[in-house]
Amino acid sequence: MTSPPQEIIAIGGIGGSGTRLIADIVMKFGFYMGASLNKSLDNLWFTLLFQRPGWFARFPADDDIVAALRLFHRAMTTGLSGTISIRDADFIHSLVRDLEQAAHGTGADRKTAEKLIASMPSKQAAPVGWGWKEPNSHIFLPQIVSEFAGIKYIYVIRNGLDMAFSNNTNQIRNWGKYICGISIIDEFVSEKMMLEYWIFANKRAIEIGKKQLNDKFMIINYNNFCRSSLDELQKLAEFLNIKADKNIIKKILNTIKPITINRFEKNDLSIFTKKQIESVREFGFDVDISTKII
């Protein structure tokens, strides 16, 4: 890849929303999504640069976010190898030191930093575009939109009642106080707190996306995607300007295996308020509730 492809795509959502499935599909469509991915297909270079313990304690200034985006952009396109300044290399190493001293890991580590510093242009043959998947990217959506002209953003959302009973509490722990005023002090995260974060975070991301990106912002309802996979897959291909081969479509459809859908039905929903339940409905989810709620 001698020059960056024009098509740029980013994928985000609350952790556990189904972003891995969408990232896998986008990669099968021919997009280059990074050279340092974990099992969830998170781009660990983005994780290293943006999931900083210092930022969890104090939300960063726009200039700091933009500087990180530009470094990430270079790594993903032209690469940093042979061109990175001593200052930037020292900065990346400082991020690792901060992570090693933090109480909770993010998935990025020293090897991630080494790969970032040694990054090269993609060897993928003729990618149709490039991008990344990292659930936390929606936290920085305003800056991403401003920095990457023409970017398309896929925001994945799944039933908030299922999400409320998820063990994936990283986002609310790291960003809850900025998104909805919830600070995790004693390590305990209740289902009610999880649903409140789900409501506020989704409203924020969707409002920003629709306002700043218009038709370049796509919301994928994970539940609908699993229920009507072919129709939803065709919508995604159209959004990405992809004319997918029938064999690729068939291969993708065989990989869609939904898990933990409607797990909320096995739980007591009386812990939620009527307002919270109604908010879930407003996002387009059918909520059949026989349990009494307050």
N, C-alpha and C positions, 0 to 999 in steps of 0.2 A: 504494500500500500504506500505509494509515493506521495499521495496527498489525501487528506481526510475526506471521506465520503460526505456528501451534502446532507444526507438523511441522518438525523440524530434522534435517538429515542431514550427516554428514561422511564423507569418503572418503580413505583413506590406504593406505600400503603402501611397500615398498622401491621406490626409483626404478626404473622400467622394468618394473613388475609388471603393467601394463595398466590403471592407474587412469584414464588419459585416456578409454579406451573406456567405462568405467562412468560417468564424469562426463558424457560426451556423452549417454548413455542417460538418466540422471537428469534432465538438462536437457530432453530431448525429452519426458519424462514431466510436465514443467511446473514443475520446481523452479527457483527463482532461486538461482544459484550465484556471483553477484558481477558487478561492473561493470568489473573490471580483471583480465582473464584473458590468459594467454599461449597459444601454439599448443597446448601440452599441456593447456590448460584448468586450469592451476594458478591458484588465487586469489592474486594477487600482493600483496594487502594482508596476507594471512596470511604469505606469504613474507617481506615486509619486516619484520613485527613479530616473527617467530619465528626466522628464519634470520639470526641476528646473529653477526658475527665474534667478539664478546665472549663470546657463549654457547658458541661452538665451543671457545673457550679454557678456559672455566670454566662448568660447567652451572649454570643459573640457579636461584634460590630459588623456592619455590612462589608467594610473594607477587608476584614479578616476572612469572611466567607468568600468574597470574590477572589482574594489571593489564593485560597485553597482550590477554588474552582478552576482557576487558570493553570495552576500546577497540575491538577488532575487532567485537564484538557490536553496539555502537552504530553503527559504520560500516555494517554489513550490514543493519541494520533501520531505525533512525530517521535515520541519516546523521550526519555530524559538522559539516556546513556550518552556520555561524551559531551553533553551540553549543560548538565545541571551545575549550578554554581556551588561553591563550597558552603555558602550561606544556606542555600536551600537543602543541601545534603545534611548539614548540621541540624537544620530545623526538623527534617524528617526523623532523624535519630532521636531528637528530643521528644518527639511524639511517642516513640517506643518506650523511652525511659518513664514517661508519665503513665503509660499504660501498665508497665510492670510494677508501678507503685500503687496503682489503683486497686480499690477493693473488689471491683468486678471487671472481668475481661469483656472485650467487644468482639473477639474473633480474629482481630488483626494482631500481628506480633512482629518480631524482629525480621523474620523471613519475608513478611509482607513488605516491610520497609526496604529490604535489600532488592526485592523484585521491582519495587517502584523506582528506585534509583537506577536500576539497570534496565529499565523498560526500553523496548524497541518498537518500531512500527509493526503493526500486525502482519503476521505471515499468512493470514487467512486469504485464500484466493478470492479476489473480487467480491468483498463483502458488499451487501446492498446498502449498508449504513453501519454506524457504530452507536454504542450507547452503553447503558449500565442498568443493573437492577440493585437497589439497596433500599429496603423499606423506609429508612429514615430520611430519604431524599426529599420527601414532601415537607419536612420541617424547613428546608431551605428553598422551597419552590419559588418564592419571589425573586431571589437572587439567581437561581438557575435560569428562569425565564429571561431575565435581563441580560445574562451573560452569554447564553447560547441562542443566537438568532435562528429562528425556524425550528426549534426543538419541538418534538411531540412528546407528550407526557401521558403515560398510562397509569391511572390510579385504580388500584384493586380494592374492592370493599366486599366484605362478607357479613352475614347476619350478626348484628351486634350482640344478640343474646348468646350465640355460640362463642363469640369472642370474649364475652364477659367471664366465661368459665375456662378460659385458656390459661395455661401456665406461662405463656410468653408475656412477661410483664416488663421487659426491658424498656420499651418506649415510654411507658407511663413513669417509670422510675427516673429516666434520664431527662424527659422533656415535659412531664406532667405539670410542673409548676409554671411553665411558660405558656402551655397550650390552654390549660383550664384551671390553673391555680391549685393543683393537687401536689403537695410535697410529701414524698414518702420518707417518714422519719424513723419508724421502728421496723422497717423491712416488710411490714404486713400490707398487702394489697388486696382489698376486698373486691368481690364481683361488682358491687355497686360502683366502686371507684373506677374499675375497668370500663364499665359501660359509659360512665360519664366522660372518660377520656375519649372513648370511641366516638361519642356524639360530637364533642367539641373539635377533635382532630379532623374528623371527616368533613364537618361543616366548613372549617377553615380551609382545608386543602381544596375542596370542591369550589368554594367561592373564589379563591385565588385562581384556580385553573380555568374556570369558565370566564372570568373577567379578563385575565391576561393572555390566555391562549385560544379562547373561542373553539374553533373546530379542530385545533391541534391538541385538545385535551380530551381524553377518552376515559370514561368511567366503566370499569368492568365489574359487574356484579358476579362474584365467584359462584354463588348459588345458581344463578341463571346460566352461567357458563357451563357448569357441570350438568345442568338439567337439559339444556338445548345446545349441546356442544357444537354441532355442525353450523347452525345459524350464527352463533356467537363467534365462531372461528372465522367465518366468512366476513363478519363485520370487522374483526381485528385485521384481517388481511387487507381489506379495503382501506382501513385507517392508515395502514403502513404502506399503501400503494404496492402491494405484493400480489402477483398472479401466481398463486401457489399450485404446484403440480399435484395432480390427484393422488399420487403415491405418497407425497409428503403429507397431504391432508389425512389420508388413511393412517399413516404412521403416527401422526399427532393424536388423532382420535383414540388410538389404542393406548396412549399414555395417560389419558385423562381418567384418573381413578380417585374420585372425591373421597375424602375422609372427614370424620367428625362433623358432618352436616347434621343439623338439628339435635345436637347433643344437649341443647338447653331443655329439651322436652323431658329429660330425666332428672331435672333439678327443680328446686323450689324457687319459683319466680316472685314470691311475695316480698323478697328483699328489694325489688325494684319499685320505683314509683310509676304511677300512671303516665306521668309526663315522659319518663324515660322510655317506657314501652311505646308510647305514641311516636316518639322520635325515631325509633327503629322502623316503625311503619312508614314514616315520612321519607325514609331513605329507600323505600321500595321493597321492603321485605314483608312477606306474609307471616304474621305471628298469630298462630292459633293457640290461645291461652285459655286453659280451663282452670288454672290455679288462681286463686284470689290474690289480687294485688292491692297494696295500700294506696 
